[in-house]
Amino acid sequence: MYGTIFTLKVKPGHEDRLLKAIDTGIPNGMIAWFLMKPDNEHEDLTGVAVFESKDAAIANANSPEQNKSFSEAMEHLVAEPSWIDGKFIAGGVA
């Protein structure tokens, strides 16, 4: 599995609009995605997106649908997200 962990700096008062903008379902090749509001942060959100493979993640990143979703999300962010991409090497599901 492959994916990205990211941080979103949300404009004040835009969290609900951001959540609506990014709730577009699960694209092909994606296994899951999660968005967390950490206890120790005010407006920053942390997320993770999990894909079947690096190729699936790259295909998603290059898709017109993802480009549209990203553009809509950027309207609610202070700056571009920070990203950490890589291969998941351990994990579990309840």
C-alpha positions as CSV (number, residue, x, y, z in Angstrom):
1,M,0.0,0.0,0.0
2,Y,1.1,3.6,-0.7
3,G,-0.2,6.9,0.4
4,T,0.2,10.3,1.8
5,I,-0.1,12.1,5.2
6,F,-1.0,15.7,4.9
7,T,-1.6,18.8,7.0
8,L,-4.2,21.4,6.0
9,K,-4.2,25.0,7.3
10,V,-7.8,26.0,7.1
11,K,-9.0,29.6,6.8
12,P,-10.8,30.7,9.9
13,G,-14.5,29.8,9.7
14,H,-14.0,27.6,6.6
15,E,-13.8,24.1,8.1
16,D,-17.4,23.1,7.3
17,R,-17.1,24.4,3.7
18,L,-13.8,22.5,3.3
19,L,-15.3,19.3,4.5
20,K,-18.1,19.6,2.0
21,A,-15.7,20.4,-0.8
22,I,-13.5,17.3,-0.2
23,D,-16.3,14.8,0.4
24,T,-16.2,13.5,-3.2
25,G,-16.1,9.7,-2.4
26,I,-13.4,7.2,-3.0
27,P,-11.5,7.4,-6.3
28,N,-10.3,4.3,-8.2
29,G,-7.3,2.8,-6.6
30,M,-7.9,4.4,-3.2
31,I,-8.5,2.2,-0.2
32,A,-9.5,4.9,2.3
33,W,-8.9,8.4,3.5
34,F,-9.2,10.0,6.9
35,L,-9.1,13.6,8.2
36,M,-8.3,14.3,11.8
37,K,-8.7,17.5,13.9
38,P,-5.9,17.0,16.4
39,D,-6.5,17.9,20.1
40,N,-3.5,20.3,20.2
41,E,-4.3,22.3,17.0
42,H,-6.8,25.2,16.4
43,E,-7.4,25.3,12.7
44,D,-4.9,22.7,11.3
45,L,-6.2,19.3,10.1
46,T,-4.2,16.2,9.6
47,G,-5.1,13.6,7.0
48,V,-4.1,10.3,5.5
49,A,-4.9,8.8,2.1
50,V,-4.2,5.2,1.4
51,F,-3.9,3.7,-2.1
52,E,-3.5,0.2,-3.5
53,S,-0.1,1.3,-5.0
54,K,2.1,4.2,-5.9
55,D,0.8,4.0,-9.5
56,A,-2.8,4.4,-8.2
57,A,-1.8,7.4,-6.1
58,I,-0.1,9.1,-9.0
59,A,-3.0,8.3,-11.4
60,N,-5.3,9.9,-8.8
61,A,-3.1,13.0,-8.4
62,N,-3.0,13.5,-12.2
63,S,-6.8,13.0,-12.7
64,P,-9.0,15.9,-13.7
65,E,-11.4,15.0,-10.9
66,Q,-8.7,15.3,-8.3
67,N,-7.5,18.5,-9.8
68,K,-11.1,19.9,-9.5
69,S,-11.4,18.7,-5.9
70,F,-8.0,20.2,-5.0
71,S,-8.8,23.5,-6.6
72,E,-12.1,23.7,-4.6
73,A,-10.4,22.7,-1.4
74,M,-7.7,25.4,-1.9
75,E,-10.4,28.1,-1.7
76,H,-10.7,27.2,2.0
77,L,-7.0,26.8,2.9
78,V,-4.4,29.4,3.9
79,A,-1.7,27.7,1.9
80,E,-0.9,24.6,0.0
81,P,-1.0,21.4,2.2
82,S,2.2,19.9,3.4
83,W,2.6,16.3,2.1
84,I,4.6,13.2,3.2
85,D,4.3,10.4,0.6
86,G,5.5,6.9,1.0
87,K,4.9,3.2,1.2
88,F,3.0,1.9,4.3
89,I,4.9,-0.9,5.8
90,A,2.8,-1.8,8.8
91,G,-0.7,-1.3,10.1
92,G,-4.0,-2.9,11.3
93,V,-7.7,-2.6,11.1
94,A,-10.2,-3.5,13.8
